[in-house]
Amino acid sequence: MTVRLSPLRFPTALLLALILAFCMTLIPAITHAATIKDFVGSYEGEAEVMVDGVPQKRDMSVTIAPTKEGFKLSWTSATHREDGRIKEKSYSIGFVPSARDNIYQSAMKTNLFGKATPLDPLQGEPFVWARIEGDTFSVFSLFIDPAGDYEMQEFHRTLAPGGLDLLFRRVREGTIEREIRTLLRRKD
């Protein structure tokens, strides 16, 4: 018995199979829109940073924890000096959802009505916000100095096997002054 396909059925079936195959390749991209829950946890790592041509070891840790209205981000950076001293800086900022999807405003002070709000960069305070784009959680800090020049600090934390890939940039007047990359390993 010979099976004959009509000229219209074979191309239509092939076209449908190709469309189905294409749609199947999109499913992982569509279903993997990260939320802050994907980043919650404690992480630590280390990096070597060049300061005035001298390499310095830097230990880094970050904790991302849910709060009643958003989340809290806490991080520490410890720099090991050549003379054996360790200089440690720690920060902690609360964030709440903004009116825009996947963008969070910092909640660093309370206004007259008891609402948590960002600081004012025109008063010399950092203006801080966060966003989630794909599998990357980014935090931006804008500083305006007394002369009106600006500095941006960017922390991009991307989901990776075993932790977060960190990319830190300090940008002054559009020029990258420092860039640090490392893996922050999940502690919990």
TORLO-456145 format. One record per residue: residue number from 1; x, y, z of N, C-alpha, C in turn; residue in three letters. Coordinates in steps of 0.2 Angstrom, whole numbers, plus 5000, padded with zeros to 4 digits. Example, Ala and Ser with C-alpha at 12.3 -4.5 7.8 and 13.67 -1.06 7.14 Angstrom:
! TORLO-456145
seq	n.east	n.north	n.up	ca.east	ca.north	ca.up	c.east	c.north	c.up	type
1	5066	4972	5039	5062	4978	5039	5066	4984	5039	Ala
2	5064	4989	5035	5068	4995	5036	5064	5000	5039	Ser
END
This chain:
! TORLO-456145
seq	n.east	n.north	n.up	ca.east	ca.north	ca.up	c.east	c.north	c.up	type
1	5004	4994	5000	5000	5000	5000	5004	5006	5000	Met
2	5003	5011	4996	5007	5017	4995	5003	5023	4998	Thr
3	5006	5026	5003	5003	5032	5006	5005	5038	5002	Val
4	5000	5042	5000	5002	5048	4997	4999	5054	5001	Arg
5	5004	5059	5002	5002	5065	5005	5000	5070	5000	Leu
6	4995	5074	5002	4993	5079	4997	4998	5084	4998	Ser
7	4999	5088	4993	5004	5094	4993	5003	5099	4999	Pro
8	4997	5100	5001	4995	5105	5006	4996	5102	5013	Leu
9	4996	5095	5014	4996	5093	5021	5003	5092	5023	Arg
10	5008	5090	5019	5015	5090	5021	5018	5096	5023	Phe
11	5017	5102	5019	5020	5108	5021	5017	5111	5027	Pro
12	5010	5110	5028	5007	5112	5033	5009	5109	5040	Thr
13	5010	5102	5039	5012	5098	5045	5019	5100	5047	Ala
14	5023	5101	5042	5030	5103	5043	5030	5110	5046	Leu
15	5026	5115	5044	5026	5122	5047	5024	5121	5054	Leu
16	5019	5118	5055	5016	5117	5062	5021	5114	5067	Leu
17	5025	5109	5064	5030	5106	5069	5036	5111	5070	Ala
18	5038	5115	5065	5043	5120	5066	5041	5126	5071	Leu
19	5034	5128	5070	5032	5133	5075	5032	5130	5082	Ile
20	5029	5124	5083	5029	5120	5089	5036	5120	5092	Leu
21	5041	5118	5088	5048	5118	5091	5051	5124	5093	Ala
22	5049	5130	5089	5051	5136	5091	5048	5138	5097	Phe
23	5042	5137	5098	5038	5139	5104	5041	5135	5110	Cys
24	5043	5129	5110	5046	5125	5115	5053	5128	5117	Met
25	5057	5131	5112	5063	5134	5114	5062	5141	5118	Thr
26	5056	5144	5118	5055	5150	5121	5052	5149	5128	Leu
27	5050	5143	5130	5047	5142	5137	5052	5143	5142	Ile
28	5058	5140	5142	5063	5142	5147	5064	5149	5148	Pro
29	5064	5153	5143	5066	5160	5144	5060	5164	5147	Ala
30	5054	5161	5145	5048	5164	5147	5046	5163	5155	Ile
31	5048	5156	5157	5046	5154	5163	5052	5156	5168	Thr
32	5057	5159	5166	5063	5160	5171	5064	5168	5172	His
33	5058	5171	5173	5058	5178	5175	5060	5178	5183	Ala
34	5065	5180	5185	5067	5179	5192	5063	5184	5196	Ala
35	5062	5183	5203	5059	5187	5207	5064	5188	5213	Thr
36	5063	5192	5218	5067	5193	5223	5068	5187	5227	Ile
37	5063	5183	5227	5063	5176	5231	5069	5172	5229	Lys
38	5070	5172	5222	5076	5169	5219	5083	5171	5222	Asp
39	5083	5177	5225	5090	5180	5227	5090	5179	5235	Phe
40	5085	5178	5238	5085	5178	5246	5090	5173	5248	Val
41	5094	5175	5253	5099	5171	5256	5106	5175	5258	Gly
42	5111	5171	5260	5117	5174	5262	5122	5171	5257	Ser
43	5127	5176	5255	5132	5174	5250	5139	5177	5253	Tyr
44	5144	5174	5251	5151	5177	5252	5156	5175	5247	Glu
45	5161	5179	5246	5166	5178	5241	5172	5182	5242	Gly
46	5177	5182	5238	5183	5186	5238	5185	5188	5231	Glu
47	5189	5194	5231	5191	5196	5225	5198	5200	5226	Ala
48	5202	5200	5220	5208	5204	5221	5206	5211	5217	Glu
49	5208	5217	5220	5206	5223	5218	5213	5227	5217	Val
50	5214	5230	5211	5220	5234	5210	5218	5241	5213	Met
51	5222	5244	5218	5222	5250	5220	5228	5254	5220	Val
52	5229	5259	5216	5235	5263	5214	5240	5258	5212	Asp
53	5238	5253	5208	5243	5248	5205	5245	5242	5210	Gly
54	5242	5242	5216	5244	5237	5221	5238	5233	5222	Val
55	5239	5226	5221	5233	5222	5222	5231	5221	5230	Pro
56	5225	5221	5231	5222	5221	5238	5217	5215	5238	Gln
57	5217	5211	5243	5212	5206	5244	5206	5209	5247	Lys
58	5200	5207	5244	5194	5210	5247	5189	5204	5248	Arg
59	5187	5204	5254	5181	5199	5256	5175	5202	5256	Asp
60	5170	5199	5253	5163	5202	5252	5158	5197	5254	Met
61	5153	5200	5257	5147	5196	5259	5141	5200	5258	Ser
62	5135	5196	5256	5129	5200	5255	5123	5195	5258	Val
63	5118	5198	5261	5112	5195	5263	5106	5198	5261	Thr
64	5102	5195	5258	5095	5197	5255	5090	5194	5259	Ile
65	5086	5198	5262	5081	5195	5267	5074	5198	5265	Ala
66	5069	5194	5265	5062	5197	5264	5060	5201	5271	Pro
67	5056	5206	5269	5053	5210	5275	5045	5210	5274	Thr
68	5042	5214	5278	5035	5214	5278	5032	5217	5271	Lys
69	5036	5222	5269	5034	5226	5263	5038	5225	5257	Glu
70	5044	5222	5258	5049	5222	5252	5054	5217	5254	Gly
71	5060	5220	5254	5066	5216	5256	5072	5220	5259	Phe
72	5076	5217	5262	5082	5221	5265	5089	5218	5262	Lys
73	5093	5222	5260	5099	5221	5257	5105	5223	5262	Leu
74	5109	5218	5264	5115	5220	5269	5121	5217	5265	Ser
75	5126	5221	5265	5133	5219	5263	5138	5222	5266	Trp
76	5144	5218	5266	5150	5220	5269	5156	5219	5264	Thr
77	5161	5223	5265	5167	5223	5261	5173	5224	5265	Ser
78	5177	5219	5266	5183	5219	5270	5189	5219	5266	Ala
79	5193	5225	5266	5199	5226	5262	5205	5224	5267	Thr
80	5209	5219	5264	5216	5217	5268	5221	5222	5265	His
81	5224	5226	5270	5230	5230	5268	5236	5227	5268	Arg
82	5241	5229	5265	5248	5226	5265	5251	5226	5272	Glu
83	5249	5230	5277	5252	5230	5283	5248	5226	5288	Asp
84	5243	5222	5285	5240	5217	5289	5233	5220	5292	Gly
85	5232	5226	5292	5226	5229	5294	5220	5227	5289	Arg
86	5214	5227	5292	5208	5225	5288	5203	5231	5289	Ile
87	5201	5234	5284	5196	5239	5284	5190	5237	5281	Lys
88	5185	5237	5286	5178	5234	5284	5173	5239	5284	Glu
89	5169	5239	5279	5163	5243	5278	5157	5239	5277	Lys
90	5151	5241	5281	5145	5237	5281	5139	5242	5279	Ser
91	5134	5240	5275	5129	5244	5273	5122	5239	5274	Tyr
92	5117	5243	5275	5110	5239	5275	5105	5244	5272	Ser
93	5101	5242	5268	5096	5246	5265	5090	5242	5264	Ile
94	5084	5245	5266	5077	5242	5264	5075	5244	5258	Gly
95	5071	5240	5254	5068	5242	5248	5061	5240	5248	Phe
96	5057	5244	5245	5050	5242	5244	5048	5243	5236	Val
97	5043	5239	5234	5041	5240	5227	5039	5247	5225	Pro
98	5041	5249	5219	5039	5255	5216	5032	5254	5212	Ser
99	5030	5259	5209	5024	5259	5205	5026	5255	5198	Ala
100	5032	5254	5197	5034	5251	5191	5036	5243	5192	Arg
101	5035	5239	5188	5036	5232	5189	5044	5231	5189	Asp
102	5046	5227	5194	5053	5224	5195	5058	5230	5196	Asn
103	5055	5236	5199	5059	5241	5201	5057	5243	5208	Ile
104	5062	5243	5212	5061	5244	5219	5064	5251	5222	Tyr
105	5061	5255	5226	5064	5261	5229	5067	5259	5235	Gln
106	5072	5263	5237	5075	5262	5244	5070	5265	5249	Ser
107	5071	5262	5255	5067	5265	5260	5072	5266	5266	Ala
108	5075	5272	5265	5081	5274	5269	5079	5279	5274	Met
109	5073	5282	5274	5071	5287	5279	5063	5287	5279	Lys
110	5060	5290	5284	5053	5290	5285	5050	5297	5284	Thr
111	5045	5298	5279	5043	5305	5279	5038	5307	5284	Asn
112	5035	5313	5284	5030	5315	5289	5024	5311	5290	Leu
113	5023	5307	5285	5017	5303	5285	5018	5295	5287	Phe
114	5024	5294	5289	5027	5288	5291	5028	5283	5285	Gly
115	5029	5285	5279	5030	5281	5273	5038	5281	5272	Lys
116	5041	5275	5271	5048	5274	5270	5049	5277	5263	Ala
117	5054	5281	5262	5056	5285	5256	5063	5285	5255	Thr
118	5066	5286	5248	5073	5286	5247	5076	5293	5250	Pro
119	5082	5293	5250	5086	5299	5252	5086	5304	5246	Leu
120	5088	5310	5248	5088	5316	5243	5096	5317	5240	Asp
121	5097	5315	5234	5104	5316	5231	5106	5323	5231	Pro
122	5101	5328	5230	5103	5335	5230	5105	5338	5237	Leu
123	5104	5334	5242	5106	5336	5249	5113	5332	5251	Gln
124	5116	5329	5246	5122	5325	5247	5121	5318	5249	Gly
125	5115	5316	5249	5113	5309	5251	5113	5304	5245	Glu
126	5114	5298	5246	5114	5294	5240	5107	5292	5238	Pro
127	5105	5292	5231	5099	5290	5229	5099	5283	5227	Phe
128	5096	5278	5230	5097	5271	5228	5090	5268	5226	Val
129	5091	5264	5221	5085	5260	5219	5088	5253	5216	Trp
130	5083	5248	5215	5085	5241	5213	5080	5239	5208	Ala
131	5083	5234	5204	5078	5232	5199	5080	5224	5198	Arg
132	5075	5221	5195	5077	5214	5193	5075	5213	5185	Ile
133	5080	5211	5182	5080	5211	5175	5082	5204	5173	Glu
134	5078	5199	5170	5080	5192	5169	5082	5189	5175	Gly
135	5088	5186	5175	5091	5183	5181	5096	5187	5185	Asp
136	5095	5194	5184	5100	5199	5187	5097	5203	5192	Thr
137	5099	5204	5198	5097	5209	5203	5102	5214	5203	Phe
138	5100	5220	5201	5105	5226	5201	5102	5231	5206	Ser
139	5108	5234	5209	5106	5240	5214	5111	5246	5212	Val
140	5108	5252	5211	5111	5257	5209	5111	5263	5214	Phe
141	5117	5266	5215	5117	5272	5220	5120	5278	5216	Ser
142	5116	5283	5216	5118	5290	5213	5121	5294	5219	Leu
143	5127	5297	5218	5129	5302	5222	5131	5309	5218	Phe
144	5128	5314	5221	5130	5321	5218	5134	5325	5223	Ile
145	5140	5327	5221	5145	5330	5225	5143	5338	5225	Asp
146	5146	5342	5230	5144	5349	5231	5145	5353	5224	Pro
147	5150	5350	5220	5151	5354	5213	5146	5352	5208	Ala
148	5141	5347	5209	5136	5345	5205	5139	5339	5200	Gly
149	5145	5336	5202	5147	5331	5198	5144	5324	5201	Asp
150	5144	5319	5197	5140	5313	5200	5145	5307	5200	Tyr
151	5143	5302	5204	5146	5296	5204	5140	5291	5205	Glu
152	5141	5285	5201	5136	5280	5201	5140	5274	5203	Met
153	5137	5270	5208	5139	5263	5210	5134	5258	5208	Gln
154	5136	5253	5204	5132	5248	5202	5134	5241	5204	Glu
155	5129	5238	5207	5130	5231	5209	5125	5226	5206	Phe
156	5128	5222	5201	5124	5217	5197	5125	5210	5200	His
157	5120	5207	5203	5121	5200	5205	5117	5196	5201	Arg
158	5120	5191	5197	5116	5187	5193	5116	5180	5196	Thr
159	5110	5176	5195	5110	5170	5198	5115	5165	5194	Leu
160	5119	5161	5198	5124	5156	5195	5123	5150	5199	Ala
161	5126	5145	5196	5126	5138	5200	5130	5139	5206	Pro
162	5127	5138	5212	5130	5139	5218	5131	5146	5221	Gly
163	5128	5151	5218	5128	5157	5221	5126	5163	5216	Gly
164	5129	5168	5217	5128	5174	5213	5135	5177	5209	Leu
165	5134	5178	5203	5140	5182	5200	5139	5189	5201	Asp
166	5144	5192	5204	5144	5199	5206	5148	5203	5201	Leu
167	5145	5208	5198	5149	5213	5194	5148	5220	5198	Leu
168	5153	5223	5200	5152	5230	5204	5156	5235	5199	Phe
169	5153	5240	5198	5156	5246	5194	5155	5252	5198	Arg
170	5160	5256	5198	5160	5263	5201	5161	5268	5194	Arg
171	5156	5272	5193	5157	5276	5187	5157	5283	5189	Val
172	5162	5287	5187	5162	5294	5189	5162	5299	5183	Arg
173	5156	5303	5182	5156	5307	5176	5156	5303	5170	Glu
174	5153	5297	5170	5153	5293	5164	5159	5288	5162	Gly
175	5164	5289	5167	5170	5285	5166	5170	5279	5171	Thr
176	5171	5273	5169	5172	5268	5174	5179	5268	5178	Ile
177	5178	5269	5184	5184	5270	5188	5186	5263	5192	Glu
178	5182	5259	5193	5183	5253	5196	5178	5248	5194	Arg
179	5180	5241	5193	5176	5236	5191	5179	5230	5195	Glu
180	5174	5226	5198	5176	5220	5202	5171	5215	5200	Ile
181	5174	5209	5198	5170	5203	5197	5172	5197	5201	Arg
182	5167	5194	5204	5168	5188	5208	5162	5184	5208	Thr
183	5163	5178	5211	5157	5173	5212	5156	5174	5220	Leu
184	5150	5175	5222	5148	5175	5229	5144	5168	5230	Leu
185	5147	5164	5234	5145	5157	5235	5139	5157	5241	Arg
186	5134	5154	5239	5128	5153	5244	5130	5150	5250	Arg
187	5129	5153	5256	5131	5151	5263	5125	5146	5266	Lys
188	5119	5148	5264	5114	5144	5268	5110	5140	5263	Asp
END
